Amino acid sequence: MTRQFVRAVLCLGVLVVAVGCVGPNKMKRGLDQAANRRYHKSPLMSQALFPVSLLLNHIAVLGDMLIINPTYWWSDVFRGEGTLHYYEDVEETTGVPKPVSEGSE
């Protein structure tokens, strides 16, 4: 019984480390960024594509957990710091008012 318990704990430990729930989540964040750009350009289209976006987000999270995050996690461990995901700024269109900066009157 004790050997089976130790094996089960070791297998669980290997799975937790191998699955890689932590990491830069590059696939998911890339989809978030695309959805943000799509919403900025067309809120109606963004709403219409929401079910597809939801399905793709679930697939992206799974891909991140199984492939992307473990790869980055192991390289980050040996390097001693985490990998960042840099978001791109959304380009402003003419229909969107610019934010008022302080003291610009």
C-alpha positions in Angstrom: 0.0 0.0 0.0 2.8 2.4 0.9 4.6 1.8 -2.4 1.5 2.5 -4.4 0.9 5.7 -2.5 4.5 6.8 -3.1 4.1 6.0 -6.8 0.8 7.8 -7.1 2.3 10.9 -5.4 5.4 10.8 -7.7 3.2 10.4 -10.8 1.0 13.3 -9.6 4.0 15.5 -9.0 5.4 14.7 -12.5 2.1 15.5 -14.1 1.7 18.8 -12.2 5.2 19.9 -13.3 4.8 18.5 -16.9 1.4 20.1 -17.5 2.7 23.6 -16.8 -0.4 25.5 -15.5 1.8 28.6 -15.0 3.6 30.4 -17.7 3.2 33.2 -20.3 0.0 31.7 -21.8 1.1 32.9 -25.2 -1.8 31.3 -27.1 -4.5 32.5 -24.8 -3.1 36.0 -24.6 -2.6 36.2 -28.3 -6.3 35.4 -28.8 -7.3 38.0 -26.1 -5.3 40.6 -28.1 -7.0 39.6 -31.4 -10.4 39.8 -29.7 -9.5 43.2 -28.3 -8.5 44.5 -31.8 -11.7 42.9 -33.3 -13.9 44.6 -30.7 -12.2 47.9 -31.2 -12.9 47.7 -35.0 -16.4 46.2 -34.8 -18.3 45.5 -31.6 -21.1 43.9 -33.5 -18.8 41.4 -35.3 -17.1 40.7 -32.0 -20.4 39.8 -30.4 -21.4 37.6 -33.4 -18.1 35.7 -33.2 -18.2 35.3 -29.4 -19.2 31.6 -29.4 -16.3 30.8 -31.8 -13.9 32.9 -29.6 -15.0 31.1 -26.5 -14.3 27.7 -28.1 -10.9 28.9 -29.4 -10.0 30.2 -25.9 -10.6 26.8 -24.4 -8.4 25.2 -27.0 -5.7 27.8 -26.5 -5.7 27.3 -22.7 -5.3 23.5 -23.3 -2.4 24.2 -25.8 -0.8 26.5 -23.4 -1.0 24.0 -20.5 0.3 21.1 -22.5 2.9 22.6 -24.9 3.7 26.3 -24.4 3.9 26.8 -20.7 6.0 23.8 -19.8 8.6 24.8 -22.4 8.8 28.4 -21.2 8.6 27.3 -17.5 11.6 25.0 -17.8 13.7 27.6 -19.6 12.6 30.3 -17.1 13.6 28.1 -14.1 17.2 27.7 -15.4 17.3 31.4 -16.3 15.9 32.5 -13.0 13.2 34.9 -14.2 9.8 34.5 -16.0 8.9 35.3 -19.6 6.7 38.2 -20.2 4.0 38.6 -22.8 3.9 42.0 -24.4 0.6 43.3 -25.6 0.4 45.5 -28.7 -1.4 48.8 -28.5 -4.6 49.0 -30.5 -4.4 51.6 -33.2 -6.7 54.5 -32.7 -9.4 55.2 -35.4 -10.9 58.5 -36.3 -14.2 57.7 -34.7 -12.7 57.2 -31.2 -12.1 60.3 -29.2 -8.6 60.7 -27.7 -8.3 60.7 -24.0 -8.0 64.2 -22.4 -4.6 64.6 -20.9 -4.2 66.5 -17.7 -3.4 70.2 -18.1 -3.9 70.4 -21.9 -6.6 73.1 -21.8 
